[in-house]
Amino acid sequence: MTKANYSRLRDGLEEALAHVRGEETGIRVQRVAAPDIQVKSIRKKLGLTQEQMAALLGTSKSGYQKWEQGKRCPRGAALMLLKVADKEPDAVLRALTAA
């Protein structure tokens, strides 16, 4: 690591620690509201496995599991489909099984 990179890293860590201590650092914090959606309960309403639900939503099984664990939040089309499935699970199942 170069001296310049080390200095930038050290300065960044010192600034982060000062922020955690509540000191004024000039750091801007943006809070983003996570959608209030119960991914696991929606999957259970549909009677699907995690693997099936991941395929339905176009994500990996591990990515889907992170949604259920609250480590990540669904976005975009997946979030919209989850909202529809939460309110109208039978409609979603009918649409998925229609040939």
C-alpha positions as CSV (number, residue, x, y, z in Angstrom):
1,M,0.0,0.0,0.0
2,T,1.4,3.4,-0.9
3,K,1.8,6.1,1.7
4,A,-0.9,8.2,0.0
5,N,-3.4,5.3,0.1
6,Y,-2.6,4.6,3.7
7,S,-3.2,8.3,4.6
8,R,-6.6,8.3,2.8
9,L,-7.6,5.1,4.5
10,R,-6.5,6.3,7.9
11,D,-8.3,9.7,7.5
12,G,-11.5,8.0,6.4
13,L,-11.4,5.7,9.4
14,E,-10.8,8.6,11.7
15,E,-13.7,10.5,10.2
16,A,-16.0,7.4,10.5
17,L,-15.1,7.0,14.2
18,A,-15.7,10.7,14.8
19,H,-19.1,10.4,13.2
20,V,-20.0,7.4,15.4
21,R,-19.0,9.4,18.5
22,G,-21.4,12.1,17.4
23,E,-18.8,14.7,16.4
24,E,-19.5,17.1,13.6
25,T,-17.7,15.7,10.5
26,G,-19.6,17.0,7.6
27,I,-20.7,13.5,6.7
28,R,-24.2,13.5,5.1
29,V,-26.4,10.6,6.2
30,Q,-29.3,9.6,4.0
31,R,-31.9,7.3,5.5
32,V,-33.8,5.1,3.1
33,A,-37.1,3.6,4.2
34,A,-37.1,-0.2,3.5
35,P,-40.4,-1.5,2.2
36,D,-42.6,-3.0,4.9
37,I,-43.2,-6.3,3.2
38,Q,-43.2,-9.8,4.8
39,V,-41.5,-11.8,2.1
40,K,-41.6,-15.2,3.9
41,S,-45.3,-14.9,4.7
42,I,-46.1,-14.1,1.1
43,R,-44.2,-17.1,-0.1
44,K,-46.1,-19.3,2.5
45,K,-49.4,-17.9,1.2
46,L,-48.4,-19.0,-2.3
47,G,-47.3,-22.4,-1.0
48,L,-43.9,-22.2,-2.8
49,T,-40.4,-23.2,-1.7
50,Q,-37.7,-20.6,-1.5
51,E,-36.3,-22.0,-4.8
52,Q,-39.6,-21.7,-6.6
53,M,-40.2,-18.2,-5.2
54,A,-36.7,-17.1,-6.3
55,A,-37.4,-18.3,-9.8
56,L,-40.7,-16.6,-9.9
57,L,-39.1,-13.3,-8.9
58,G,-36.1,-13.7,-11.2
59,T,-33.5,-13.8,-8.5
60,S,-31.1,-16.3,-7.1
61,K,-32.1,-18.5,-4.2
62,S,-29.4,-17.0,-2.0
63,G,-30.6,-13.5,-3.0
64,Y,-34.1,-14.4,-2.2
65,Q,-33.1,-15.9,1.2
66,K,-31.4,-12.5,2.1
67,W,-34.8,-10.9,1.5
68,E,-36.5,-13.3,3.9
69,Q,-33.7,-12.7,6.5
70,G,-34.1,-9.0,6.2
71,K,-30.5,-8.5,5.0
72,R,-31.7,-7.0,1.7
73,C,-34.9,-5.6,0.4
74,P,-36.6,-6.4,-2.9
75,R,-36.9,-3.6,-5.4
76,G,-38.5,-2.9,-8.7
77,A,-40.6,-5.5,-10.4
78,A,-39.9,-8.1,-7.7
79,L,-41.2,-5.7,-5.1
80,M,-44.4,-5.0,-7.1
81,L,-45.1,-8.7,-7.7
82,L,-44.6,-9.4,-4.0
83,K,-47.1,-6.6,-3.2
84,V,-49.7,-8.1,-5.6
85,A,-49.0,-11.6,-4.2
86,D,-49.6,-10.3,-0.7
87,K,-53.0,-8.9,-1.6
88,E,-54.1,-11.4,-4.2
89,P,-52.1,-14.7,-3.9
90,D,-54.8,-16.7,-5.8
91,A,-54.6,-14.3,-8.8
92,V,-50.8,-14.6,-8.9
93,L,-51.1,-18.4,-8.8
94,R,-53.7,-18.4,-11.5
95,A,-51.6,-16.2,-13.7
96,L,-48.5,-18.4,-13.2
97,T,-50.3,-21.7,-13.9
98,A,-52.1,-20.4,-17.0
99,A,-50.7,-22.0,-20.1
